[in-house]
Amino acid sequence: MWFLGLGVLGVVLKLLEVGFVARLSWWIVLIPFAFAAAWWWYADASGYTKRKAMEREDERKQARIERQRSQLGMLSARSNRKRSRR
């Protein structure tokens, strides 16, 4: 995502002819888009994207379970361990 933001910023600065970016070649300005595409390809090919999505789903599921337990007045397993130590 950082590469995409950097690429958009570079294109805007190039079009508005701001600073040193106005003197750069278009090829140089467009390089961050190539890096972004390479990163997305790697993330999908390696399973990184799917793994992160599954982690987010697991965190939401656990938060939902904890919220439901607290609404029912049940203590979570973590709360029970803390309570038994006292």
N, C-alpha and C positions, 0 to 999 in steps of 0.2 A: 504494500500500500504506500510505503514511503517513496518507492520509485515512481509510482504513478503520480503522486503529488508533486514530486520534484520535476517530472516531465511536464506536467501541466503548467507549473510555475515557469519553467524554462521557455515553453512555447509562448506563454503570455508576455513574458519579458522580451522575447525575440520579436513578437508582432508589434509590441509597443516601442521597440527599439530603445530599451532602457539599459544603461550601463554597458559593461563589457559583453553582455550576452548578445547585444545587437551585432557585435563584430564576429561572433562565433559562427561556424558553419552550421547549417541545418542538421547535418549528420551528428554533430556533437550534441546539439540540443535534443535530438530524438533518442539518444542512447538510453536514457532512463526507461523509456517504454520497452525497449528490447530486454533490459534487465527485469522489468516487471513481468513480461511474458515468460522469460526463462524461469523466474521464481515460481510463477503459477504452474508452469509445466512440472517443475520439480516437486512442488507441494502435492500436486495431484498424483504424480507417478509414484512417489514414495509413501503415500498414505497419510501424510501429515495433515491434510485438510480433513479427512474423514476421522482421524484420531482426535483432533481438536473438537470437531462437532460432537463426537461421542462423549468426550469429557464434559462439554457444556450440558449435554442432555443428562448425564449422570448427576452433575451438580444441581440442576433444576429438580430432578427427581428426588434427590436427597433432601433438598430444601422443602419440597412439597410434603414429604413424609414427616419431617420434623415439625412443620407448621401444623399438619393434621394431628400429630400426637399432642402438641401443646394445646390445641383447641379441644381435644378430648380429655385433657387433664392427665395424660399419660406422660411419664418421664421418658426421655430418650435413654439409650444405653449409656451414652456419655454422662448424662446427669446421674444415672444410677450409680455408676462407678465413683463419681465424685462424692455422692452422698454416703456411700458405704465406707469411704475412707475416714469420714469424720468420727 
